[in-house]
Amino acid sequence: MSAFKISGLAVVGTGYIGTVVAACFARLDYDVVGIENDPAKVAQLRAGRIPFHEPGLQDLVTSGLRGDRLRFTPDYQDGVAHADVVFLCVGTPSLPDGSVDMSAMKDAARSVAMAVRHPIVVVTKSTIPPGGARLVWSIFEDILDRRNGRPAPVGLVHNPEFLREGNAITDFLHPDRVVLGSNNAHALGLVTDLYQPILQQSFEGSDPARRPGLMCTISLPRRW
């Protein structure tokens, strides 16, 4: 594990997955910013109103807002400014031909790359097809290298989600396993540290008898 202290998280996308991820990390006492393009949805979330039903999520969001551990913004630069880790949780729906629509993921990656001014770890939480990580990385590499004239100070980790509708909070806080993949040992260590309260079941209300397994791989090629 790394010795680096995580000061803040950003979660891009406040749909079903993104809202659950943001609220649960806030439940673990991290400072979390949810980034959402739709100003009306931001206003709704800031008021503690969830635009869909998931048992227990309303209370988690309200608690996070009241405890100043969770907030929402439409501004990428504001959201990313104090984040060490940025989760991409945007929709990747299936297309009629069976392929995956990566347009929202590409837009999110571009927006984060344009906003970042310091080293970060980007975590793809959305469902992506083979080669999706390579596509996301190429966007960061292109934008940041062109802007700064040097390699992007970004580590990329893939962290697939296994959240079931109606049981998402339990699935996130008490999973059977946490799966992480990266080609960057530091980034992998940082995200592993991030998940320690879940891996160790050390948070209030946890179940130490149900510690999940950790599956990590660093087998991805250097240039994704």
JOVENTA-V95543 format. One line per field, one symbol per residue. ss: DSSP state (h for helix, s for strand, l for the rest). psi: psi as a letter, one per 40 degrees, with the letter a starting at -180 (. if undefined). A space follows every 50 residues. Layout:
ss: ???
psi: ???
//
This chain:
ss: llllllllsssslllhhhhhhhhhhhhllllsssslllhhhhhhhhllll llllllhhhhhhhhhhlllssssllhhhhhllllsssslllllsllllls llhhhhhhhhhhhhhllllssssslllllllhhhhhhhhhhhhhhhhhll lllssssslllllllllhhhhhhlllssssssllhhhhhhhhhhlhhhhl lllllllhhhllssssslllllll
psi: iiehhhdiiihhhfaddddddddddddefihhhhhhdhddddddddeehh eihhheddddddddddefehiiiehddddedfhdhhhhfiigiiideeih hedddddddddddddheihihhhhdihiiheddddddddddddddddefi ihfhihhhgiifhhhefddddddfidihhhhiehddddddddddedddde feiheigdefhiihhiifeiidh.
//
